[in-house]
Amino acid sequence: MSNSSVDHHHPSVVSAHSYQTEFPSEATSSSTLTGSADVESQYLTFSGFAQGILAPWQDPTGNEDWSPVAVTSSSIVDQQISPFADSVPLSSSPDTVHPRIFAISPVIERGVALFITHLYPTYPLLDQQALQSLLSETRDLDRSESTLLWSICALALVSIDHWPTLDTDKRAVACKKYIRRCHDARLAADYVEEATFYDVLASLFISVAYFELKCRKASWFYLREAITLSHAADLLDTNYNSDPAEKLRHQRTFALLYITERGACTLNNFPVSIILPPGLPTDALPDEDPSIIFGLSKLYHLFSLLDSNFVRLWNDTGLSSATAQKENELSTLQGHLREPLDMRHVSDIQRANVLVTQQWLRLIFWQSALKLSMVTSTASDSAFTYEYPIEIATSLCEVVKSLPPVAIQAHGLGIFEKQFEIAYSLLDALTLCGYSKKARHYETLRYLLLSLSASPSSRQKR
């Protein structure tokens, strides 16, 4: 699998599913109907009428079915943000009449290609050949297949910068449109009772996309939905007698749901529903790079340190008391996190995620000790001193220097927040140190801030 960045247009294939323009353009419609440019200036086409007359009008009865927003918003905005000169709009109408009819557009093809290249190492949950085959299907895709592709496209739009002519704002608009398509398709069916593996993945990808859009509550909501749907779809059924590779994907998915929920709990103090770490097999999928599962196992091991005891401590808003047992537990955890990880033969994208997370967890456990009043100026273990964030930031600086920027950027907002939190804690620690130590570590702080600002999307993710 190649980890090289994709900076060119994905080949566009004309498909029988391609969207057709819902309304003719004003110029075309007027000339066709009247045959005169003079009359064209006096009369409105239907789309022009909808935009100019219906849009500002509000139905006094409050009937939402009469709302003009659905008529006017999609076609106009989509034509402005399409990255393909000859492409069809990103969204004609949101499939409210025939929600099961799916259209393969160049944008979706590119989104899938970018997902496979940049995001699959982080989410190794899909059969790539099966995913590609969905793009070449001549039949109408069903609801779960459609929502999966839309959610992948939404995630790729908001997470990956390789979209020519689309800036961050336009990609956010397009991302929200594809999420709305998922919502519309699900409203037309009882997707909870009919939950499939693809439905679980779609909710997970929507959750991550909302996180990138800085909608934390919505992100958490759809993460919890993905966890609920995983039970409804029997992902953890021990009597699963189907394809062993499919069972392996199910187990990986639940492990990633656990990792993602623990991250949300730590970053935003959200409650958790997966109490115990689920099992994660170390087998590789057929035709998969063995390093993929190796890197995922390393990440899973790190998050498994955030056990139920830690969650209770972290979310406790009251005063907690320090005990010898808690101090020993935190000291043991810090000892594990200080040990270097064997990351040979692991892709740069996975290595970035694991190593930055390792340093971030060192800070999280130090903050836990600080909360318990275990941190002092004279502690024999540096993990319980006020200067420990300096040690963590120094290690993070070495990690960042060893990685190509694209490997870090592939993880989006989450990895930037981890780095920022460490850099901010370093700044706090330096204010408590003498001038000599501050001068010695100033370059570390400067490098971390420069590496954060170097990302093309970091300014929008501040």
Salt bridges, closest charged atoms under 4 A:
ASP7 OD1 - HIS8 ND1 3.78
ASP78 OD1 - LYS177 NZ 3.46
ASP127 OD2 - ARG249 NH2 3.91
GLU137 OE1 - ARG139 NE 3.42
GLU145 OE2 - ARG139 NH2 2.89
ASP161 OD1 - ARG171 NH2 2.67
GLU194 OE1 - ARG143 NH2 3.65
ASP199 OD1 - ARG143 NH1 2.52
GLU212 OE1 - LYS461 NZ 3.27
GLU225 OE1 - ARG186 NH1 2.97
GLU246 OE1 - ARG249 NH1 3.38
GLU246 OE2 - HIS250 NE2 3.69
GLU261 OE2 - ARG224 NE 3.88
GLU288 OE1 - ARG252 NH2 2.73
ASP342 OD1 - ARG344 NE 2.94
ASP348 OD1 - ARG351 NH2 2.97
ASP381 OD1 - ARG338 NH2 3.22
GLU387 OE2 - LYS437 NZ 2.93
GLU391 OE2 - ARG338 NE 3.60
GLU391 OE2 - ARG362 NH2 2.90
GLU417 OE2 - ARG216 NH2 2.08
GLU443 OE2 - ARG446 NH1 3.09
